[in-house]
Amino acid sequence: MGLITKYAASLYAGGSESNLQCHAIINCYNDTQTTPVMTAYFYHEGYFIPPNSRHVDRVHLRYPISEYDHFIDLLRNEMPVYFNYNEHTKVGYIRSGQEPVFELELEPAHSENII
């Protein structure tokens, strides 16, 4: 399992004539490497999604584009975030660390009124 501490997201534009299959890519980093430790690829609906894989020291996870919002939300709003990949089953995922069951998030304007 690996820790994700930073990410860089790219969205690609192109009509059907561009033959663009991958609509978005998110490179995920940790604090010890300058190259990504994991890359998530998001494919247009209806396109073949290749299996997940590992190449040298980078995991490649592949998702339909419908999962992009969930993936980026986890990276933006949770901490810590981890990734994992099983070479035998080709299953990979990202996940958050343990959190309380109910976590109250107050907006700054409202937090001043609570004593």
RACOR-V753652 format. One record per helix or strand of 2 or more residues. SS is the DSSP state (~ for helix, > for strand). FROM is the first residue (numbers start at 0). LEN is the number of residues. Records with the same first field share a line. If there is no record, write none. Layout:
SS = FROM-LEN + FROM-LEN
This chain:
> = 1-3 + 5-6 + 21-8 + 37-6 + 52-3 + 57-7 + 80-6 + 90-6
~ = 15-3 + 64-13 + 107-4
